[in-house]
Amino acid sequence: MRSKRLRKVLPLFLYYPLCLLVLVIVAYPVLWMLLGSLKETWEVLAHPFSLPLHPTLKNYAEAWQVAKFGRAFLNSVIVTVVSIAGILLISTMAGYVFAKLNFVGKTFLFYFWLAGMMVPPHVSLLPNFIIFDRLHLIDNYLSLFCIYFSSTSFGVFIMRSFFMSVPTEILEAARIDGCSEFGTFWRVALPLARGGLTVIAIFYFVFLWNDFMYPLTFLRNPALNTVSLALMAFRDIWAADWGPMLAALSMASLPPVIFYFFFQKQFIRGMTAGALKG
Amino acid sequence: MHAKSERPTRHRRSRSSRRRNLTAYLLLLPGLIFYVPFHFVPILSVFFFSLFKWKGYSFATMKWNGLDNYLALTNDRFFWGALRNNIKFVILVVVVQTVFALALALILEQKFHLSTFFRGVYFMPTVLSLVVVGILFSLLLSPSQGLVNMILRNIGLENVQPVWLGDPTLAFYVLVFVHIWKDFGLSMFIFIAGLEAIPEELFDAAKVDGASPWDVIWRIIIPLLRETTTAVAVLITVTCFKLFDLVIVMTGGGPFFATEVLSVRMYFQAFKHSRMGYGSAYAMVLFLITFVVSSFQFWLRGRGEEIEY
């Protein structure tokens, strides 16, 4: 239903200059980063505005191997993939239960779980650290998995609303046909609520891949560095070497940016939902 | 919003329903196993921790001191400084970002050549990490080699070469700018969704009545977007109180504590000075502030102003 209706009353002539100006401010830093990553450090400094004269992937090789950014990249992939898998599993199961089953304590449990979204993560950071310290999980990805698997409130909430739109009659029919309780959930309801999986997978991907505070607090051993931590270390040690620095920044940004350009609609939907409900 | 029973009550005590009860608990179990100990209990225990004088991380060093940490907070000028910075940050970002996002939404809600492209690009910073964004802008604003000062030199302002992140006043505004740079796309899309929900007829009627664009904006759009605007403002407020990554990456709270905010101070108290009790008192203040803001949001929704997108 998007239309030209405002144009009925608003003049067009101011749009382009303003939009272009904002475009430059938003896109140029990122473009500079990507182009700079293909230049040698002296060229980044001497010709910051030009296109790379001799595009080279040297910086990437250097960042990946010498600065051990490759290790951090793979670490982040592992942490992100495992965490998303767990979060999806937990959220679909709980979302289904809250949408379609009746049991004692349902309303209480739902709001109890939902309340987790209301509190910023900083608040519980100190007790979390103490807990993992006692469990000897500092410097262990299990601490990250535990914390991420516990941040499921948003996922549960979204999956619940997707399962609510699945007609109850279909589930009853499946049960009458002899489908087990679990089978009704897994084989009948879940395929009908696929859209919710995309929304939360995207939302959590952006959150997990970019997370900084939890790795910063729970990981000390540089071998376990995630991308965010590696970038910080990189900046402290390689401060003057802008070429490899920009390559590392680009590598950290490329997964979300590439995904974003392929799944723009789903991203915008997932992130706005996350912002408004979360 | 409310969980309503979908099954008729007569089934409630049947065997199949008891089995369904069990299935429900089994499916909830994996989530609760993590949620309760790692999310819920920590929120409760942070209040408990804040009642102790606690140096270091071992339970043996905990000493009960009641509300002394909170008393100490009121006498801690760095606490008030951090709180003031938080509030200043929120007010600036809420005002600037809301107005800016609304203006862009008004423009881009209309379809014109490249409008979808503009929208798409404006949203892109939202998916980047704050660490990347923070480091990137630190490079761009580097005093001698940075792009920004180079541009200033090229346009003849050789004498205007600010040390962006080294100046207490400037550093604060740089953080405000970078935060808005990263976040405004999200607000813009929420506004666009709100605009799309305004019925077409209103614009036709305005046109027929010969209303000026200014009238349309001020008398139709702004009043009708009141709820969306509140939602956006609350959202920005919550996001601003979560400010942490950007400060750690770009300024570390400096120069001269000019960019220190509550979350950062809490972190330093706990992990730099290992004062867990005092740090927990900071966490409680953060908790209370977000609690008030969230309750406000809930109260708005409860008044039937729920907006669905």
Interface residues (C-beta under 8 A of the other chain):
Chain A: M1 R2 S3 K4 R5 L6 R7 K8 V9 L10 P11 L12 Y15 L18 C19 V22 L23 I25 V26 A27 P29 V30 W32 M33 L45 P48 L89 I90 S91 M93 A94 Y96 V97 F98 K100 L101 N102 F103 V104 K106 T107 L109 F110 F112 W113 A115 G116 M118 V119 P120 P121 H122 V123 S124 L125 L126 P127 N128 F129 I130 I131 D133 C146 I147 F149 S150 S151 T152 S153 V156 T168 R175 E181 F182 F185 V206 W209 N210 F212 M213 L216 T217 V227 S228 L231 M232 R235 W242 M245 L246 L249 A252 S253 P256 V257 F259 Y260 F261 Q264 F267 I268 M271 T272 A273 A275 L276
Chain B: H2 A3 S5 E6 R7 R12 S16 S17 R19 R20 N21 T23 A24 Y25 L27 L28 P30 G31 L32 F34 Y35 P37 F38 H39 F40 V41 P42 I43 S45 V46 F49 Y57 L104 L106 I107 L108 E109 Q110 K111 F112 L114 S115 F118 G120 V121 Y122 F123 M124 P125 T126 V127 L128 S129 L130 V131 V132 I135 L136 F137 S138 L139 L140 Q145 L147 M150 W181 G185 L186 F189 I190 A193 E196 E200 F203 D204 A206 K207 A211 S212 P213 V216 A231 L235 V238 T239 F241 K242 F244 D245 I248 V249 S263 M266 Y267 A270 F271 M276 G279 S280 A283 M284 L286 F287 T290 F291 S294 I307 Y309
